[in-house]
Amino acid sequence: MINVIAIIELNEGCREQFIEIFNANVPAVRAEDGCISYTPTVDVDSGFPIQECHPNAVTVIEAWESLAHLEAHLAAPHMLEYKEKVKDMVKSVSAIVTESALA
C-alpha cells in the first residue's frame, strides 16, 4: 500500500472556494481503481507546541493499492480538469509518499 500526504498551500482567501471544488472531485477519485482512501483535511489548532498551523492549506491524506495506481490517479481526466479549475488558487503543492515499514 502506498500512503500520500499532500499539502496544498493556497493563496490568501481561497480556501473555502478551493474546498468546494476539491470536494466535488472526491467521488470520482474514490471510484478510481486502487483508491483505498482519499480525504481532504484542514488544520485544527491543538495548542501542541510541535504543531505548525497553516490556515491557507488543505492536507490530503490518501492511500493507494500501488504506486502504479497513484500514477494513474495523477493522470486521470477528472484530476486534470480539477487542476485547471484550481490553478489560480494554488500557491504550492508538496507531497510525502510512503509505504509501511512494518516487517
N, C-alpha and C positions, 0 to 999 in steps of 0.2 A: 504494500500500500504506500502511496505517495501522499505526503501531507504538504499543504501550502499555507503559508501565512502571507497574504499580500496586503501591503499598506498603501492606500491611495490617498495622497495628500492633495487637498482641494484648494482652489483659490478661495479667498475670504468671501463668505456669504453664499456659497454654492451648495452647501452640504444637503439641505433639505431637497432641493431640486435633483441633485445627483442621486440621493437615496431613492427617490420616486422612480427615476429612470432605471436604476440598478435593480430595484425590486420587481419591476415589470419584466426583467430578463431572467430572473431567478428560476421560474418554472421551466423555461427552455433549457437552462443549464442542468438542472436536476434531472431532466429527462434524457440527458446525454448518456451514451454508453460509457460505463466505467465511473460515473459520478457516484460517490458514496455519500458525500455531504458537501454543502455549499451554503455558507451563512455569512451575510454581512453583519458587522458589529460596529459599535461606536464606543469610545472610551467612557468609562464611569470613574469619576474621581473617588478613589478608595481612601485617600489620605495616607496610603503606604508611602514611606519615604523613597522607595526604589522606583515608584511609578512616575513616568513622564506622560502627562495628558496631552492629547493632540485634538483640540476642538474642531479642527478643519480636516479631519481624516476619517476614513472608513477603512476598517480592517476586515478582510475577507478570510475566513477560516474554511479551508477546503480539504477534502480527502478524495483521492482517485485510486482506482484499481492498479494503475501502472503509469509510468512516465509517458508511454505512447498515448494513453487516454488523455492525459493532461495536454500533450502536444496537439491532439485533435481538437480539444476544447478551445485552445487559444486560436485556432484557425477556423472555428465554426462560423458559419454565416451570421448567426444571431450575435456572436461576440464582435465580429467586425462592424456590424450595424450599431451595437451598443457603444463601441469605442468611438465611432463617428459622432454619435449623439452627445457624448460627454467630453469630447476632446478639449473644448474651450474652458471646461471647469477643472480639469485635472492639472495640478502643478507638477506632480511626480508620482511614480509608482515604483515600489521596491517589493521584493519577494524573498521569502525563505522557503526553500523546497527541501523536504527531509523524508527519510524513511526510518522505520523503527530500528533502534539499536538493541532491542531485546534479543537474547540468544534463543 
